[in-house]
Amino acid sequence: MRQHGFLTQWDDAKGYGFITPNHGEAKLFVHIKAFGLRAERPQLGELLSFELEHDAQGKRRAVKVRADKARLASSSSSPGIASSSSLSSLYLIPAFAAFYLLCHLLWSLPAGLWGAYMAMSLATFIVYAGDKRAASKGQPRVPERTLHGLAFACGWPGALLAQQLLRHKSSKPAFLRRFWGTVSGNVLLFTLAATPMLKMLWSWLAGR
């Protein structure tokens, strides 16, 4: 029975990597020989179909690997829609910058706050880039909780840029749900701290 997934780690020099199944199971080892005769070398993020086998040590591995043409065709049947949809999330960055500027003009925010967003975003982008490089070389990865922590600590604009420009951590639903939770949490805290909303909420609660 064939399964489906995508190539999440690949060392072209050594000729092996790992496939992450679509249904959330642990990643599977795959060797270049499992791809059979094909003109192109395996590419990170490639959609694949495969069969499951156990080696002599009882470890699971992917065999009879092929490009998942059916899923690739369905995902590209409306060219540009998926990419434009994901890239549209980048508009959140200038939208937040405009909101920040408005809050600063109305309520005079601390001078270092915008610098904190810039510094944390740069640091987060660098960490994402390092994690992508580690994934491609099969090296130890940055824990997801660290990436989410950086995003919550004002680094989410850099994380968003890294996801879209580096194509890293941009297709894993569980990760993205938590990521958008950190973005929402950070923006909510900023709104409460930068506007009179918290004071108004406190007065409303005290008056009840």
Summary of the structure (lengths in Angstrom):
residues: 208
radius of gyration: 21.8
end to end distance: 62.5
largest distance: 74.5
contacts: 550
relative contact order: 0.10
helix: 57%
strand: 17%
